[in-house]
Amino acid sequence: MPKLFITLLLFTFFLNCNNSKNKSYTVKENQENAEQHPGKKLMETNCYVCHSTTASEANRIGPPMIAIKKHYIDNNTTKEAFIKSMQAWIKNPNKEDAKMYGAVKRFGVMPKQAYPEETIKNIAEYMYDFKIEQPEWFEDHYKKHKSPGNGQEVKMGNGNGKQNEKVKTSFTNLPYGERGQKYALTTKAVLGKNLMGTIQKKGTLEALAFCNERAYPLTDSMAVVHNATIKRVSDKPRNSNNKADLEELEHIKTFKQVIANNEEPKPIVKEANNKVNVYYPITTNTMCLQCHGKPNETLKPSTLKTIRNLYPKDKAIGYDVNEVRGIWSITFDK
């Protein structure tokens, strides 16, 4: 009898130990899967400019991605239904179909932007299957504003990553293309936050004044942060200082073809001596068209008049949604 007891005890210990190892392996495997999922990088590239995880509660221009997940997914939502909802919203963002009424009231309807369906599918799959970053203030904000009729806990998928993971601020260990892209996107986020905030609070004409007075200093400040040269250049510049050179014009032409083919753009990397040059496109959305659209259509006469006064040699009008407005030209040391 004692032998049988000892045998059962050892067998139970072995099972528990084995289960613990399997559980640890599963957690590690899920974290690796999350990091490697294409939707993670696509979300950071395409969404975080407006849906940042680092912006404070008071100083943001859109809801964080975790808020979108909580409003669109409950315990009865399938992955297929969530992907379909995301693709439908991106194709036609409008007040009537919005599920985040508070966000629309505060920030307005998001600007219409054209993305490849595969891009939205990958982002939605990643959001559904894995835990995603959330701002430190979000949990308290969500509990405070959650309505009694919408109290279901969101389906969190199989991910086991940290919810409050710190956003990486040093990019020096990344591959050159990804590093240059990060420099461009973090600068875009700073400019976008200030520009969209100005539009929301003071209107389009004040936003033009902002671009005229503040865009260069903000870009330069981000160049100092990243220890890089950061420029925005165009084949149709508003300011002649932003005119693309011959090599940059070729890259603009390349990105125009990529966007026309409805493909996801990738950074162009050129190495010379001890320097690296990275190029990445700047594309238009509906908000851009308030200042860069077609006269008497999306560009109002009063706005056009102000543009002519501020930029007598302006060429940066006549655009539609999802066109290449120019490129980021980033240079840094190897």
N, C-alpha and C positions, 0 to 999 in steps of 0.2 A: 504493500500500500504506500509506504513512504517513497519508494522508487517511482511509482506511478505519479504521485503528486509532484515530485521533483521534475519528472519528464514533462508533465503538463505545464509547469511553471516556466521551464526553459523554452518550451515551444511557444508559449504566449509571449515571452520576452523577445524571442526571435521575430515573431510576427510584428510586434509593436515597433521594434527597431527597423525592420524592413519597410514598414509603412511610413515611418518617419523619414527614411532616406528617399522613398518614392515621392513623398510630399515635397521635400526640399528640392528634389530634382524637377518636379513639376513647376514649382514657383520659379526656379531659375530658367527653365525652358520657356515659360510664358513671358518672362521679362525679356529674354533674348528674341522671342518671336515678335514682341511689341516693338523693340528697337529696329528690327529688320523689316518690319512691315512697310511697304511703300507709302501707305497712307499717312504715316507719321511725318515723314519729311514733306510730303505734299501739303499736309495741313499746316505745318510750320511755314512753308513757303507762301501758300496762297491765302491763308486765313488769319495768321497772327498779326498782320498789320492792323486790322480793325478789332480782332477778337483776342487781344493780347492776354497772356497769363500774368504779365508783370505790371500792367497798369493798375493804379489804385482805383478804389470803388468810385471816387469822385472824379477821377481824371481819365476816364475811358470814353471811347467813341463807339463802342458796340459791346454786346454781352459776350462773356468768355465762352469758349466752346463747350465747357462742362455744363453751362446753363442751357445751351441748345440741346445737348444730350438729355438732360433731365426733363426738358419740356416735350421732347419728341419720343422718348422711349419710356414705356412702363413695362410691367411684367407680362403684358399681353402682346407687346410689339415684336414682330419677327424682324430678322435682319433684312429680308427682302422688302418689307413694308417701309422700314426706315430708309433704306437706300432710295426707294421710289419717292418718298417724301422729300428727301434732300435734293434729288435731281429735279423734281417738279418745282421746288422753291427757287433753286438757282436759275432755272430757265425763265421763271416769271415771278420775281419777288413783288408782292403787292399786299396792301393793307387788309384786303378782304380775306385772304387765305392765311394770314399770319397767325401763329399759335402763341407768339410771345408778345402779348398786347402791351405790356409795360415797356418792353424794349423799343417797340415801334413808336410809342408815345414819347419816349425820351430821346431816341436817336433818329427817328424816321425810318422809312423802309430802306433796306440796304440797296446800294446802287446795283443796277443790273450789270452783270459781268458774264462773259462767255468763257466757259471752261469745257474741256473735253469730257464727255460722259464718263470715261474711264477714270479720270482724275477724281471726280465727285464720288464715284463708286468706291475707289480705294480709300478715300478719306472717310466715307460713311462706314465702310467695313471696319476700319481701324477704330473709329469712335464706338462702334457697337461692341466689338470683341474685347477691347482693352480699357483699362482705367486710363484716363487722360489727365493732364496737368490741370490744376485749378488754382486760382489766386488764393492767398492766405485769408482774405476777407470773405471768400465766397460762401463758406458753410453757414456762417452767421447770417449773411444776407439772404440766403435761400430759405433758411428756417423762418426768418422774419417775414418774408413776402410770400411764402407758400400758402396758397388758398386752401381752405378746408376741403373743397371738392377736388383737389388735385394732390392728395396726400400720399399717393402710392410711391413707394421707393423705386428709384430708377433701376432697371436691369443693368448690372455693371459688367456682364460678360465674364470671361475667364481670366482677365488680367489680374495680376497681383502687384503691380508697380505702385510706387508711392504717389498718393494723390497730390501732395504738396512739393513735388520734386522741384528743385531749384533750376531755373532756366540758365543754360550755359552762357556765360558772358565772354569767355576767352575762346577764340576760335583758331589759335595758332597751330594746333595739332591736327586740324582738319585737312583733307585734300585741298589743293589750291582752288579748284572750281567751287567747291562747297564753301570754302573760307571767304572767297570774294563775294559769293552770293549772300552769305550772312552779313557781310559789311554793307552790301547794297540794301538788304531788306531791313536791317535795323535802322539805317538812315531813312529809308522810306517810311518806316513806322513813326519816327520822330516827326518828319515833315507831314505825314498824313494825319497824325493826331492833331497837330497844330492847325493844319489847313482845314480839316473837317470840323474841328471845334469852332473855328472862325466862321465857317459857312453856317453851321447850326445856330450860332449865337448872334451873328451880325450880318449874314448874307453874303452873296457872291461878290459884290463890289468891294467889301472889306477884305475878302479873301484875295482879291487881286492885289490890293495894297500889301497884304501879308507876303505874298510871293515876291513882290517887288523889293520889300525891305528886309524880310527875315529868312528867306530860303537859303541864300548864300551863307550867312552866319551859322545857321543850324547845320548845314551840310559840312561846313568847315569844322564845327565843333565835334561832329561825329568822326571826321577824318583824324582829329587829334586823339580821340578815344581809341580808335583802331590802329593808329600809327600807319595810315595809308593815305593815298591821294584818291579822293572820291569826287567824280564829276557826273553830271547828267548832260548828255549831248544829244543832238537831234539833227536830222536832215531838214527839218522845218522849224528852226529855233524861234522862240519868242524874244529872247535876249541874244544878241549876236555873240556874246561870250560863250554860249552853249552850242556853237556850231561844230558839227562833227568833222573830224579830219578824214582823209581818204580811206584809211584803214577802218575807222569807225563806221563810215558810210557803207562799207562792204558788210560789216557785221549787222548793221541795221537791215540791209537787204536780205541777209540770211534769216534773221529773226522774223521778218515780214512773211517770208515763205513758210516758216515753221508755223506761225500763227494762222496763216491762211489755210494750211493743211489741217488745222484743228489738232495740233500736236502739243504736248507739254514741252516748253522750251527748256534747254539745259545751258548752263554757263559755257561760254567760249573762253578757253584758257590759252594764253600765249606767253612763252617764257623767253626772256632775253637777258643774257649776262646774269646779274644777281637780282633781277626784277621779275615780277610776275604781273601780267595784265589779265584781268578778268572782265568779261562783258556780259551783261544780262539785260533783257528787254524791259522797257517801260510801256505798259499797255493801258488803253483807255477803258473807263467804265462810264456809266450814265452821269456820275457826279463830275467827271472830267469835262463832259460836254458842255457844262454850264459856262466854261471859259475857253474850251477848245473845239466846240461843235460847229455846226453849220449855221451861218447868219440867217436870222428870221425863222429858224427852225428850233434848234436846241440852244442857240446863242442869241440872247436878247439884244436889241439895238443899243440899250443903255450900257450893257456890259461891253459890247463891241466898241462903243465910243470911248469908254474908259481905257480899254486895251490900246486903242490907237494913241491916246494921250500918253500913256505910260511907256508904250513900246512902238514907236513910229515905224520900225522896220519889221514888225511882227509877221511871222509866216505860220504860226502855230494854230491855225483854225481849219475847219472843214472836216474834222474827224467824226467817225462813227464809233460805236461800241466795239471793243476788242480789236483795235488797231494799234500798231506799234508807233508810239508817240516819240520814242527815242530809245536810248540805252544808258545803262549805268556803265561807266568806264572806271574801273578800280585798279589801282597800282599799289603794290606793296613789295617789301623785300622778301627774298626766299628764306 
